């Protein structure tokens, strides 16, 4: 009880949306559902009552037609039994004589023809056979057809008495080769003892076969096209004939219920079918009609579906109105919630649209004011941090007296020139220019021309150090020279090729530097013909895990990649390719940028 009370309290005292849902369920949905269920129940009950009357009449007609087939077969056998000439032929021992045999066969064929035209004329493909005590057979099919042996086997299968009088219909259908059609046909067989009327002595057996298709045609009239099943079953519940030939010979699934019902109809709710049965006392058979619920209540289901569609349309309209009202109340709150989450995630520029003048509108205005104050505060803090970092950097630069350093290098250069050691002089000039660009220039941005000059100065120093280890080539588009590029972007790439690419190389290395413009982008390629690298080593280089004490700036490949992403975004990350023994190739792609006067120290 306490749990129910708490649930009701949440419904009545909860949000407006919950109250609307509660009212909808109990005021609109529940009556519609209950009325629909009641209507469908009444319709199904009426349909079932009327259908049972019609099905019972159809089943009675089908049972009468099955009995008529049996009756015609019985009349044919009676005609044979009452014929004295046939009785004389069966008792005559001289029929083994060929001449006599031909005569008796002619007489029997005449007798069969009379019965076929008078009694069995409506049933095509039937057969009549009379077998005497010695196994000699007279039949409506040729002796050479092979059916004679099949009939003898059939008598054994039907377990007919050898001396006693009997009359029985087969408990199953039999496949027999019918010569005129050249293919086996499934037959329902009547077997009967041929008894001598005077002394009651058995003279032979009568076998009359009727195609099972005759019964199947009757059963199809029960509604096979609509999915209604029709069956003739024996006393044990096995199917003798069916509107579906594949089921013949199998046990009817409802055989146990049929034995208890005997006649009438009953409903199997588990199988969702209604079964009508008519028991044929003389034959030991039952005619069964099985009507699936889907067929019986097809019209009711159609009405039910129509009601469902109409009700569903009505509910959709009501839901739409309810959703519109609830959304007009909940959307501003949801927008405020999302804006709060974005603000908490660091998106300080987040604001909400103020479209209302009620309490929710006032709340939105206050949120925007608070977000603006937070944004202003963070901007001030970031500006202070930036100023602090610039002061720290200036302090680091102040630790080196650039003028002292350059004066010393110039003195060394003069000594080298005086001693006519011009290679040393060239290296000192290159080093001085490189240091001047990296130390004295405080700008983060320089031109491509200046960056290439820095690279050439660095290569000059490395050539002096490594003698004839490598050669260098440059392919620079003129329209890229005055474009802006972050300082010291290319030098680490060149340094990687010299230190790691040419290390242990048995041939002279070749360093290629190419700069070209593609639309609004500049593509810089630094490649070599060095030792190359496998995927693992490429990963180590990209992550800065292959440090070297001989580096000039201490700015590694990983730092170059981080700076590119910082300036331009992840789509402009550094590209690294290489294969063992085939050299390496590093690609820098940056947008075209024109330097401002503040960025270009030469302006």
Phi, psi and omega per residue, in radians:
X1 nan -0.690 -3.131
X2 -1.102 -0.703 3.123
X3 -1.114 -0.694 3.112
X4 -1.134 -0.714 3.131
X5 -1.097 -0.700 3.131
X6 -1.169 -0.664 3.115
X7 -1.128 -0.762 3.105
X8 -1.104 -0.667 3.131
X9 -1.124 -0.677 3.116
X10 -1.158 -0.587 -3.140
X11 -1.237 -0.831 -3.050
X12 -1.349 -0.574 -3.063
X13 -1.837 0.133 -3.112
X14 -1.465 -2.671 -3.083
X15 -1.289 2.938 3.094
X16 -1.098 -0.636 3.137
X17 -1.074 -0.725 3.101
X18 -1.128 -0.691 3.133
X19 -1.126 -0.693 3.117
X20 -1.124 -0.740 3.124
X21 -1.100 -0.744 3.139
X22 -1.070 -0.812 -3.130
X23 -1.115 -0.699 3.135
X24 -1.082 -0.792 -3.090
X25 -1.096 -0.791 -3.001
X26 -1.575 -0.396 -3.100
X27 -1.696 -0.583 -3.040
X28 -1.977 -0.980 -2.982
X29 -1.169 -0.835 -3.050
X30 -1.031 -0.841 3.101
X31 -1.071 -0.656 3.136
X32 -1.128 -0.774 -3.126
X33 -1.123 -0.794 -3.121
X34 -1.124 -0.777 3.130
X35 -1.125 -0.662 3.107
X36 -1.122 -0.764 3.129
X37 -1.100 -0.755 -3.141
X38 -1.114 -0.722 -3.125
X39 -1.135 -0.787 3.141
X40 -1.109 -0.684 3.107
X41 -1.069 -0.778 3.127
X42 -1.140 -0.707 3.133
X43 -1.119 -0.765 -3.129
X44 -1.126 -0.698 3.123
X45 -1.094 -0.737 3.132
X46 -1.169 -0.753 3.138
X47 -1.094 -0.730 -3.127
X48 -1.103 -0.728 -3.114
X49 -1.120 -0.803 -3.128
X50 -1.234 -0.647 -3.132
X51 -1.156 -0.649 -3.129
X52 -1.103 -0.654 3.121
X53 -1.136 -0.818 -3.137
X54 -1.149 -0.713 -3.141
X55 -1.161 -0.614 3.130
X56 -1.155 -0.694 3.107
X57 -1.145 -0.782 3.134
X58 -1.104 -0.669 3.140
X59 -1.175 -0.667 3.107
X60 -1.110 -0.716 3.096
X61 -1.123 -0.712 3.124
X62 -1.136 -0.723 3.114
X63 -1.096 -0.679 3.133
X64 -1.140 -0.673 3.123
X65 -1.196 -0.636 3.081
X66 -1.124 -0.755 3.116
X67 -1.128 -0.588 3.108
X68 -1.113 -0.691 3.095
X69 -1.064 -0.766 3.114
X70 -1.112 -0.726 -3.107
X71 -1.097 -0.726 3.129
X72 -1.141 -0.655 3.094
X73 -1.160 -0.646 3.130
X74 -1.181 -0.720 3.110
X75 -1.081 -0.723 3.124
X76 -1.063 -0.725 3.135
X77 -1.198 -0.635 3.094
X78 -1.106 -0.692 3.121
X79 -1.046 -0.726 3.109
X80 -1.163 -0.699 -3.093
X81 -1.128 -0.619 -3.035
X82 -1.535 0.034 -3.102
X83 -1.586 1.949 -3.106
X84 -1.150 -0.561 -3.106
X85 -1.179 -0.658 3.095
X86 -1.180 -0.691 3.110
X87 -1.072 -0.696 3.117
X88 -1.140 -0.668 3.131
X89 -1.108 -0.698 -3.098
X90 -1.231 -0.456 -3.123
X91 -1.645 -0.223 -3.101
X92 -1.311 2.174 -3.117
X93 -1.494 -0.140 -3.090
X94 -1.561 0.126 -3.083
X95 -1.258 -0.171 3.087
X96 -1.274 -0.306 3.086
X97 -1.177 2.310 -3.067
X98 -0.982 -0.731 -3.129
X99 -1.141 -0.787 3.136
X100 -1.148 -0.650 -3.134
X101 -1.124 -0.686 3.133
X102 -1.142 -0.689 -3.132
X103 -1.148 -0.848 -3.083
X104 -1.132 -0.626 3.107
X105 -1.105 -0.674 3.127
X106 -1.147 -0.705 3.139
X107 -1.126 -0.784 -3.111
X108 -1.134 -0.685 3.108
X109 -1.103 -0.630 3.091
X110 -1.148 -0.723 3.118
X111 -1.107 -0.767 -3.138
X112 -1.089 -0.698 -3.113
X113 -1.109 -0.698 3.126
X114 -1.101 -0.726 -3.139
X115 -1.186 -0.708 -3.109
X116 -1.120 -0.687 -3.104
X117 -1.379 -0.439 -3.087
X118 -1.654 -0.636 -2.997
X119 -2.008 -0.741 -2.999
X120 -1.890 0.392 -3.065
X121 -1.155 -0.421 -3.090
X122 -1.419 -0.116 -3.017
X123 -2.026 1.758 3.114
X124 -1.237 2.695 3.033
X125 1.169 0.319 3.047
X126 -1.428 2.995 3.064
X127 -2.515 2.721 3.074
X128 -2.249 2.391 3.111
X129 -2.499 2.468 3.037
X130 -2.178 2.228 -3.055
X131 -2.116 2.179 3.139
X132 -1.456 -3.119 -3.036
X133 -1.174 -0.408 -3.128
X134 -1.513 -0.081 -3.134
X135 1.684 -0.018 3.080
X136 -1.222 2.477 -2.990
X137 -2.221 2.421 2.957
X138 -2.061 2.192 -3.029
X139 -2.576 2.882 -3.138
X140 -1.433 -0.046 3.078
X141 -1.975 2.710 -3.071
X142 -1.077 2.546 3.118
X143 -1.064 -0.575 -3.078
X144 -1.364 -0.007 -3.082
X145 -1.247 -0.307 -3.107
X146 1.567 -0.105 -3.114
X147 -1.278 -0.372 -3.121
X148 -1.048 -0.835 3.125
X149 -1.100 -0.625 3.128
X150 -1.124 -0.674 -3.140
X151 -1.216 -0.675 3.097
X152 -1.104 -0.717 3.075
X153 -1.144 -0.608 3.131
X154 -1.100 -0.713 3.127
X155 -1.076 -0.674 3.086
X156 -1.171 -0.697 -3.118
X157 -1.155 -0.640 3.114
X158 -1.399 -0.111 3.082
X159 0.984 0.894 3.132
X160 -1.300 2.504 3.118
X161 -1.109 2.494 -3.078
X162 -1.385 -0.513 -3.083
X163 -2.191 -0.381 -3.048
X164 -1.473 2.837 3.076
X165 -1.393 2.487 -3.141
X166 -2.756 2.771 3.020
X167 -2.618 2.107 -3.082
X168 -2.675 2.609 2.982
X169 -1.654 2.562 -3.104
X170 -1.141 2.521 3.113
X171 -1.448 -0.023 3.102
X172 -2.712 2.960 3.101
X173 -1.596 2.716 -3.075
X174 -2.233 2.409 3.055
X175 -1.501 2.119 -3.118
X176 -2.314 2.339 3.100
X177 -1.207 2.095 3.127
X178 -1.809 1.938 -2.969
X179 -0.970 -0.768 -3.096
X180 -1.036 -0.543 -3.138
X181 -1.657 -0.299 3.132
X182 1.217 0.403 3.136
X183 -2.657 2.710 -3.134
X184 -1.212 2.504 3.109
X185 -2.179 2.485 3.111
X186 -1.474 2.174 -3.044
X187 -2.071 2.576 2.880
X188 -1.739 2.240 -2.924
X189 -2.071 2.316 2.949
X190 -1.788 2.173 3.081
X191 -2.018 2.491 -3.070
X192 -2.662 2.467 3.083
X193 -1.296 2.339 3.056
X194 -1.569 1.835 -3.053
X195 -1.799 2.440 3.051
X196 -1.296 2.219 -2.994
X197 -1.169 -0.541 -3.060
X198 -1.256 -0.940 -3.027
X199 -1.965 0.018 3.110
X200 1.256 0.381 3.137
X201 -1.489 2.414 3.133
X202 -1.380 2.170 -3.136
X203 -1.773 -0.334 -3.122
X204 2.985 -2.760 -3.105
X205 -2.308 2.500 3.054
X206 -1.850 2.303 3.098
X207 -2.231 2.115 3.092
X208 -2.125 2.142 -3.112
X209 -1.912 2.298 3.111
X210 -2.065 2.273 3.139
X211 -0.982 2.350 3.108
X212 -1.043 -0.420 -3.137
X213 -1.075 -0.427 3.078
X214 -1.103 -0.759 3.101
X215 -1.254 -0.682 -3.140
X216 -1.056 -0.654 3.105
X217 -1.108 -0.653 3.092
X218 -1.153 -0.729 -3.092
X219 -1.197 -0.543 -3.139
X220 -1.151 -0.452 3.120
X221 -1.213 -0.170 3.091
X222 -1.350 -0.136 3.081
X223 2.105 0.601 -3.098
X224 -1.095 -0.601 -3.114
X225 -1.148 -0.476 3.108
X226 -1.557 0.063 -3.140
X227 1.651 0.168 3.112
X228 -1.543 2.270 -3.117
X229 -1.593 2.382 3.073
X230 -2.123 2.368 -3.052
X231 -2.473 2.596 2.854
X232 -2.016 2.137 -3.076
X233 -2.137 2.722 3.098
X234 -1.542 -3.025 -3.059
X235 -1.111 -0.467 -3.118
X236 -1.550 -0.009 3.101
X237 1.605 0.078 3.119
X238 -1.463 2.535 -3.021
X239 -1.397 2.108 3.095
X240 -1.560 -0.697 3.125
X241 -2.536 2.639 -3.094
X242 -2.701 2.699 3.022
X243 -1.214 -0.270 3.059
X244 -2.025 1.854 -3.001
X245 -1.042 -0.517 -3.081
X246 -1.138 -0.344 -3.089
X247 -1.560 -0.143 -3.080
X248 -1.124 2.342 3.134
X249 1.627 -0.233 3.134
X250 -1.610 2.857 -3.140
X251 -1.410 2.268 3.106
X252 -1.148 2.295 -3.076
X253 -1.014 -0.405 -3.051
X254 -1.868 0.450 -3.027
X255 -1.079 -0.749 -3.113
X256 -1.109 -0.751 3.113
X257 -1.121 -0.612 3.134
X258 -1.148 -0.670 3.134
X259 -1.095 -0.596 3.128
X260 -1.380 -0.545 -3.053
X261 -1.415 -0.694 -3.106
X262 1.123 -0.933 -3.132
X263 -2.617 2.898 3.138
X264 1.662 -2.629 -3.139
X265 -2.478 2.772 3.076
X266 -2.676 2.793 -3.076
X267 -1.965 2.290 3.068
X268 -1.862 1.741 -3.049
X269 -1.205 -0.578 3.133
X270 -1.124 -0.684 -3.132
X271 -1.582 -0.131 3.128
X272 1.003 0.835 3.087
X273 -2.408 2.750 2.991
X274 -2.011 2.254 -3.036
X275 -1.977 2.214 3.015
X276 -1.926 2.417 -3.068
X277 -2.411 2.470 3.062
X278 -2.273 2.067 -3.078
X279 -1.571 2.281 3.126
X280 -1.784 1.776 -3.020
X281 -1.071 -0.768 -3.033
X282 -1.175 -0.493 -3.054
X283 -1.734 -0.330 -3.005
X284 1.279 0.319 -3.140
X285 -1.882 2.938 3.008
X286 -2.366 2.408 3.038
X287 -1.732 2.175 -3.000
X288 -2.151 2.380 3.034
X289 -2.085 2.203 -3.129
X290 -2.010 2.041 -3.081
X291 -1.944 1.948 3.072
X292 -1.150 2.590 3.102
X293 -1.010 -0.631 -3.113
X294 -1.084 -0.563 3.120
X295 -1.403 -0.780 -3.079
X296 -1.117 -0.724 -3.057
X297 -1.830 0.458 -3.122
X298 -1.006 -0.787 3.133
X299 -1.169 -0.689 3.129
X300 -1.125 -0.703 3.113
X301 -1.140 -0.621 3.110
X302 -1.119 -0.745 3.090
X303 -1.126 -0.721 3.128
X304 -1.070 -0.760 -3.138
X305 -1.114 -0.680 3.107
X306 -1.087 -0.750 3.104
X307 -1.097 -0.696 -3.140
X308 -1.107 -0.747 -3.129
X309 -1.120 -0.769 -3.137
X310 -1.109 -0.810 -3.141
X311 -1.129 -0.667 3.127
X312 -1.115 -0.694 3.092
X313 -1.088 -0.750 3.123
X314 -1.096 -0.761 -3.134
X315 -1.137 -0.651 3.107
X316 -1.085 -0.736 3.107
X317 -1.083 -0.782 -3.131
X318 -1.148 -0.731 3.089
X319 -1.063 -0.686 3.128
X320 -1.079 -0.783 3.100
X321 -1.108 -0.769 3.141
X322 -1.104 -0.717 3.140
X323 -1.123 -0.701 3.138
X324 -1.080 -0.772 -3.129
X325 -1.167 -0.810 -3.126
X326 -1.127 -0.650 -3.102
X327 -1.200 -0.641 3.129
X328 -1.079 -0.422 3.105
X329 -1.600 -0.654 -3.010
X330 -1.563 -0.413 -3.080
X331 -1.079 -0.813 3.110
X332 -1.036 -0.673 3.117
X333 -1.155 -0.722 3.118
X334 -1.110 -0.708 3.123
X335 -1.106 -0.713 3.093
X336 -1.106 -0.681 3.140
X337 -1.129 -0.772 3.125
X338 -1.143 -0.703 3.130
X339 -1.118 -0.664 3.105
X340 -1.103 -0.734 3.113
X341 -1.110 -0.720 3.122
X342 -1.161 -0.684 3.109
X343 -1.112 -0.723 3.119
X344 -1.168 -0.455 3.134
X345 -1.426 -0.054 3.077
X346 1.862 0.006 3.105
X347 -1.485 1.449 -2.994
X348 -1.264 -0.217 3.123
X349 -1.480 0.034 -3.087
X350 -1.120 2.313 3.046
X351 -2.438 2.819 3.091
X352 -2.019 2.589 3.092
X353 -1.335 2.340 3.125
X354 -1.773 1.806 -3.083
X355 -2.002 0.052 -3.079
X356 -2.238 2.784 3.112
X357 -2.000 0.137 3.137
X358 -1.568 -2.844 -3.110
X359 -1.046 -0.631 3.128
X360 -1.168 -0.630 3.076
X361 -1.129 -0.735 3.107
X362 -1.107 -0.682 3.114
X363 -1.110 -0.664 3.107
X364 -1.138 -0.714 3.108
X365 -1.072 -0.753 3.140
X366 -1.151 -0.631 3.105
X367 -1.115 -0.793 3.141
X368 -1.061 -0.708 3.135
X369 -1.115 -0.758 3.119
X370 -1.111 -0.752 -3.136
X371 -1.112 -0.675 3.127
X372 -1.133 -0.706 3.123
X373 -1.134 -0.725 3.110
X374 -1.111 -0.753 3.135
X375 -1.056 -0.764 3.137
X376 -1.096 -0.733 3.138
X377 -1.103 -0.779 -3.141
X378 -1.158 -0.619 3.115
X379 -1.092 -0.728 3.111
X380 -1.098 -0.762 3.135
X381 -1.090 -0.771 -3.138
X382 -1.114 -0.683 3.121
X383 -1.128 -0.690 3.111
X384 -1.132 -0.722 3.124
X385 -1.133 -0.676 3.130
X386 -1.126 -0.753 3.106
X387 -1.083 -0.685 3.140
X388 -1.111 -0.724 -3.130
X389 -1.167 -0.674 3.121
X390 -1.133 -0.664 3.104
X391 -1.138 -0.710 3.122
X392 -1.103 -0.690 3.137
X393 -1.150 -0.717 3.104
X394 -1.102 -0.608 3.094
X395 -1.129 -0.667 3.109
X396 -1.159 -0.745 3.114
X397 -1.095 -0.616 -3.094
X398 -1.189 -0.294 -3.134
X399 -1.224 -0.302 3.118
X400 -1.988 2.284 3.081
X401 -1.531 1.707 -3.063
X402 -1.023 -0.699 -3.093
X403 -1.128 -0.672 3.093
X404 -1.102 -0.729 -3.114
X405 -1.113 -0.803 -3.098
X406 -1.231 -0.636 3.087
X407 -1.085 -0.699 3.122
X408 -1.116 -0.779 -3.141
X409 -1.103 -0.681 3.121
X410 -1.137 -0.640 3.109
X411 -1.120 -0.750 3.129
X412 -1.106 -0.672 -3.132
X413 -1.117 -0.769 3.136
X414 -1.067 -0.701 3.094
X415 -1.080 -0.714 3.141
X416 -1.153 -0.716 3.119
X417 -1.145 -0.716 3.138
X418 -1.110 -0.587 3.129
X419 -1.529 0.056 -3.131
X420 1.024 0.589 3.023
X421 -1.744 1.401 -2.964
X422 -1.264 -0.480 3.102
X423 -1.112 -0.701 3.115
X424 -1.153 -0.696 3.107
X425 -1.052 -0.725 -3.139
X426 -1.120 -0.712 3.139
X427 -1.156 -0.694 -3.120
X428 -1.130 -0.703 3.106
X429 -1.088 -0.774 3.141
X430 -1.090 -0.735 3.136
X431 -1.142 -0.722 -3.140
X432 -1.089 -0.770 3.132
X433 -1.121 -0.689 -3.130
X434 -1.157 -0.751 3.121
X435 -1.169 -0.636 -3.141
X436 -1.085 -0.732 -3.137
X437 -1.223 -0.627 -3.044
X438 -1.509 -0.478 -3.051
X439 -1.801 -0.883 -3.046
X440 -1.284 -0.613 -3.113
X441 -1.355 2.096 3.134
X442 -1.606 -0.075 -3.102
X443 -1.335 2.431 3.049
X444 -1.319 -0.505 -3.070
X445 -1.881 2.397 3.032
X446 -2.362 3.033 3.112
X447 -1.445 2.818 3.064
X448 -1.042 -0.636 3.120
X449 -1.015 -0.800 -3.121
X450 -1.193 -0.671 -3.137
X451 -1.144 -0.685 3.105
X452 -1.153 -0.671 3.093
X453 -1.103 -0.703 3.078
X454 -1.057 -0.738 3.130
X455 -1.107 -0.754 -3.128
X456 -1.130 -0.703 3.083
X457 -1.070 -0.737 3.133
X458 -1.133 -0.723 -3.134
X459 -1.136 -0.654 3.105
X460 -1.036 -0.788 3.125
X461 -1.083 -0.772 -3.078
X462 -1.220 -0.567 3.085
X463 -1.152 -0.668 3.088
X464 -1.127 -0.624 -3.101
X465 -1.286 -0.745 -3.030
X466 -1.821 0.221 3.079
X467 0.976 -2.187 -3.073
X468 -1.662 0.595 -3.098
X469 -1.145 -0.608 -3.060
X470 -2.681 2.832 3.009
X471 -2.047 2.848 -3.111
X472 -2.281 2.553 3.113
X473 -2.301 2.541 -3.122
X474 -2.268 2.367 3.088
X475 -2.353 1.639 -2.992
X476 -2.034 2.180 3.039
X477 -1.252 2.349 -3.092
X478 -1.110 -0.582 -3.072
X479 -1.342 0.090 3.077
X480 -1.837 -0.207 -2.955
X481 -1.104 -0.589 -3.074
X482 -1.698 0.131 3.102
X483 -1.408 2.662 -3.110
X484 -1.430 2.572 3.117
X485 -2.643 2.504 3.097
X486 -1.053 2.466 -3.106
X487 -1.158 2.513 3.087
X488 1.018 0.699 3.038
X489 -1.525 -0.688 -3.038
X490 -1.562 -0.513 -3.081
X491 -1.006 -0.769 3.096
X492 -1.069 -0.572 3.123
X493 -1.191 -0.763 3.090
X494 -1.111 -0.724 3.136
X495 -1.057 -0.678 3.124
X496 -1.109 -0.734 -3.135
X497 -1.114 -0.722 -3.080
X498 -1.241 -0.830 -3.017
X499 -1.337 -0.783 -3.057
X500 -1.715 -0.550 -3.058
X501 -1.350 -0.679 -3.061
X502 -1.703 0.004 3.134
X503 -1.193 2.117 3.135
X504 1.348 0.204 -3.135
X505 -1.379 2.262 -3.076
X506 -1.454 -0.265 3.098
X507 -1.973 2.964 3.119
X508 -1.232 2.339 3.136
X509 -1.394 2.773 3.101
X510 -2.333 2.126 3.138
X511 -1.836 2.147 -3.126
X512 -2.031 2.285 3.092
X513 -2.166 2.133 -3.090
X514 -2.247 2.322 3.111
X515 -2.240 2.137 3.126
X516 -2.434 2.789 3.138
X517 -1.881 2.272 3.084
X518 -2.176 1.768 -3.073
X519 1.001 -2.062 -3.100
X520 -1.757 0.442 3.131
X521 -2.319 2.601 3.044
X522 -1.884 2.242 -3.124
X523 -1.970 2.071 3.135
X524 -1.947 2.230 -3.132
X525 -2.122 2.190 3.040
X526 -2.012 1.976 -3.084
X527 -2.291 2.783 3.112
X528 -2.560 2.920 3.096
X529 -1.875 0.565 -3.035
X530 -1.362 -2.708 -3.012
X531 -1.296 -0.227 3.130
X532 1.258 -2.887 -3.090
X533 -2.843 2.560 3.036
X534 -1.455 2.983 -3.086
X535 -0.974 -0.652 -3.123
X536 -1.163 -0.724 3.138
X537 -1.217 -0.645 3.057
X538 -1.019 -0.703 3.121
X539 -1.133 -0.715 3.119
X540 -1.096 -0.735 3.138
X541 -1.127 -0.771 -3.116
X542 -1.113 -0.600 -3.109
X543 -1.568 0.020 3.093
X544 1.312 0.445 -3.110
X545 -1.635 0.104 3.106
X546 -2.058 1.154 -3.104
X547 -1.281 2.704 3.126
X548 -2.423 2.409 3.140
X549 -1.259 -0.255 -3.103
X550 -1.562 0.178 -3.123
X551 -1.283 2.638 -3.110
X552 -1.385 -0.904 -2.938
X553 -1.819 -0.314 -3.036
X554 1.374 0.079 3.098
X555 -1.623 1.941 -3.069
X556 -1.567 3.134 3.126
X557 -1.054 -0.720 -3.140
X558 -1.070 -0.675 3.129
X559 -1.137 -0.707 3.102
X560 -1.051 -0.790 3.135
X561 -1.089 -0.750 3.132
X562 -1.095 -0.722 -3.138
X563 -1.156 -0.697 3.110
X564 -1.090 -0.773 3.132
X565 -1.155 -0.694 3.140
X566 -1.087 -0.737 -3.099
X567 -1.367 -0.703 -2.938
X568 -2.084 -0.280 -3.070
X569 1.836 2.907 -3.030
X570 -1.149 -0.412 -3.127
X571 -1.231 -0.244 3.121
X572 -1.844 0.488 3.127
X573 -1.145 2.756 -3.115
X574 -1.161 2.366 3.090
X575 -1.754 2.253 -3.118
X576 -2.206 2.223 3.093
X577 -2.348 2.651 3.112
X578 3.097 2.695 3.074
X579 -2.382 2.538 3.110
X580 -0.973 2.210 3.100
X581 1.437 -0.049 -3.084
X582 -2.085 0.213 3.086
X583 1.425 -3.063 -3.123
X584 -2.275 2.783 -3.136
X585 -2.492 2.119 3.118
X586 -2.061 2.352 -3.035
X587 -2.182 2.265 3.062
X588 -2.015 2.150 3.099
X589 -2.076 2.108 -3.119
X590 -2.332 2.666 3.073
X591 -1.187 2.629 3.060
X592 -1.164 2.287 -3.105
X593 -2.439 2.333 3.057
X594 -1.726 2.231 -3.067
X595 -1.276 2.484 3.038
X596 -1.375 2.842 3.102
X597 -0.998 -0.593 3.132
X598 -1.191 -0.588 -3.105
X599 -1.405 -0.562 -3.104
X600 -1.623 1.888 -3.083
X601 -1.188 -0.221 -3.109
X602 -1.539 -0.163 -3.071
X603 -1.573 nan nan
